[in-house]
Amino acid sequence: MRGRAPLHTAAAGILVAILAASVLAADQLSKYLAIENLPLREAVPVWGEFLQWYLVYNPGAAFSLGEGYTWIFTIALGVVAVAIPVIVIRSVRSRVWAVTLGLLLGGVLGNLFDRLFREPGFGIGHVVDFILTPWMWFWMNPAIYNVADIFIVTMMIVVAVLILRGVRLDGTRESADVPTVSDEPVGD
C-alpha cells in the first residue's frame, strides 16, 4: 500500500495556519487566566510537588538566561515566525511536517506576542510563565514555563526525530542505501 498523496501548497498552508492559530489562542488564554487568577511569585499546588502554578514575568530565555538581551529573542522569534510560512509555501507537502511546523509556529507566536506587546515595552516584553515543575531541575533552576514553551520544545524534538529518520519536507524519505565498493573491476 502506498502512502497518502502529498498535500497541495494551499492545504499545507491552511493546516499550518489553523494549528498555529489554535496554539496561539490556547497560549494567550492560559496566560490571561494565569495573570487574572494567580498570585505573583507564590506557588499554588496543583498536583502536590509534581505540578504547581507559579506566575512570573520572564525577561530572558529559558531559565531567565540572557535577561539583558530580550530584544535578541524578539528578533529570533520574528525570524522563525517568518521562516516557517516561507518553508511551508516552498517545500512542505507532508502532513507530519505541516502539523509539526504549525504547532511550532503557534508556540513561537505565543512567546513573540509577549515580547512585542507586554510590559516593559514593545520588543522587550516579558514572557508570562506559570507552569512550575519543581522536580525538573536544569542549571540549578526549577523549570517554569508556559503553553507556548511546551509546543516549542516538543515540536523541536519532533523536528529532530523527523530529520534523523530521513523524512523530507515533501514526505519522501532519504534512501537508506549506502554506496558500497564493488568487487567487480572498473572499466575493461
C-alpha positions in Angstrom: 0.0 0.0 0.0 1.3 3.4 -0.9 1.3 6.4 1.4 -1.1 9.3 1.1 -0.9 11.8 -1.7 1.2 14.8 -0.9 -0.5 17.9 0.4 -1.1 20.8 -2.0 0.5 24.1 -1.1 -2.8 25.6 -0.1 -3.8 22.6 2.1 -0.4 22.6 3.9 -0.7 26.4 4.4 -4.2 26.1 5.8 -3.3 23.2 8.1 -0.3 25.2 9.5 -2.4 28.3 9.9 -5.2 26.6 11.8 -2.8 24.8 14.1 -0.7 27.9 14.7 -3.8 29.9 15.5 -5.1 27.2 17.9 -1.9 27.0 19.8 -1.5 30.8 19.9 -5.1 31.1 21.3 -4.6 28.4 23.9 -1.3 30.0 25.0 -2.7 33.5 25.3 -5.9 32.4 27.0 -3.9 30.4 29.5 -1.6 33.4 30.2 -4.6 35.6 30.6 -6.2 33.2 33.1 -2.8 32.9 35.0 -2.5 36.7 35.2 -6.0 37.2 36.4 -6.1 34.3 38.9 -2.6 33.6 40.3 -0.6 35.5 42.8 2.8 36.7 41.6 5.7 34.5 42.7 3.7 32.3 45.0 3.4 28.6 44.5 -0.1 27.2 44.1 -0.1 23.4 44.3 -2.0 21.6 41.5 -0.6 18.1 41.9 1.5 18.2 45.1 5.2 18.9 44.4 4.9 17.4 40.9 3.0 20.3 39.3 2.3 23.8 40.6 1.2 27.2 39.2 3.8 29.9 39.8 3.3 33.2 38.0 6.4 35.1 36.8 7.3 37.5 34.1 10.4 36.2 32.3 12.7 38.8 30.6 15.1 36.2 29.3 15.1 32.9 27.5 14.7 29.5 29.2 15.6 29.7 32.9 15.8 33.5 32.6 19.1 33.3 30.7 20.1 36.4 28.8 17.8 38.8 30.7 19.6 41.9 29.3 19.1 40.7 25.7 15.4 40.5 25.4 15.4 42.3 22.0 17.6 39.5 20.5 15.0 36.9 21.5 12.3 39.1 19.9 14.3 39.2 16.6 15.0 35.4 16.7 11.3 34.7 17.3 10.4 37.0 14.5 12.8 35.3 12.1 11.4 31.9 12.9 7.8 33.2 12.6 8.6 34.4 9.0 10.8 31.4 8.1 8.2 28.7 8.9 5.5 30.0 6.5 8.1 30.5 3.8 9.3 26.9 4.2 5.7 25.7 4.2 4.8 27.5 1.0 8.0 26.5 -0.8 8.5 22.9 0.3 6.1 21.2 2.7 3.9 18.6 1.2 4.0 16.2 4.1 1.2 16.1 6.7 3.6 15.3 9.6 5.8 18.2 8.7 2.7 20.5 8.3 1.4 19.5 11.7 4.8 19.8 13.3 5.6 23.2 11.8 2.1 24.5 12.5 2.3 23.6 16.2 5.8 25.0 16.4 4.7 28.3 14.7 1.9 28.6 17.3 4.3 28.3 20.2 6.7 30.8 18.6 3.9 33.3 18.0 2.7 32.9 21.6 6.0 34.0 23.0 6.6 36.6 20.3 3.2 38.2 21.2 4.5 38.6 24.8 7.8 40.0 23.6 6.0 42.6 21.4 3.0 43.6 23.5 3.7 43.0 27.2 5.5 45.3 29.7 8.0 46.8 29.9 7.6 47.7 26.2 7.4 46.8 22.5 10.1 44.3 21.5 11.4 43.8 25.1 8.2 42.5 26.8 8.5 39.8 29.4 7.1 36.4 28.7 4.4 35.1 31.1 5.4 31.8 32.6 3.2 30.0 35.2 3.7 26.2 35.0 6.2 25.0 37.6 7.6 21.5 37.8 9.9 21.6 40.8 11.2 18.1 40.1 12.6 19.2 36.7 15.9 20.9 37.6 18.3 22.2 35.0 21.2 24.5 35.7 20.2 24.7 39.3 16.8 26.4 38.5 13.4 24.9 38.5 11.5 24.8 35.2 8.8 27.5 35.0 7.2 27.7 31.5 4.0 28.2 29.6 1.9 26.5 26.9 3.9 28.1 24.1 7.1 26.7 25.6 5.6 23.2 25.7 4.8 23.3 22.0 8.2 24.8 21.0 10.2 22.2 22.9 8.0 19.2 21.9 8.0 20.2 18.2 11.7 20.8 18.1 12.2 17.2 19.4 9.8 16.0 16.6 11.8 18.0 14.1 15.0 16.3 15.2 13.3 12.9 15.0 12.0 13.6 11.5 15.4 14.7 10.4 17.1 11.7 11.9 14.6 9.3 10.3 15.2 11.0 6.9 11.7 12.3 6.4 11.9 15.2 3.9 9.6 18.2 3.9 7.8 16.7 0.8 7.1 13.5 2.7 9.6 11.3 0.9 12.4 9.6 2.8 16.1 9.7 2.2 17.4 6.5 0.8 18.8 4.1 3.4 21.1 2.6 0.7 24.7 3.3 1.4 27.0 3.1 -1.6 29.4 0.2 -1.4 32.6 -0.6 -3.1 32.0 -3.2 -5.8 34.2 -6.2 -6.1 34.0 -6.0 -9.9 36.8 -4.3 -11.8 36.1 -0.9 -13.1 36.5 -0.4 -16.9 37.7 -3.1 -19.3 
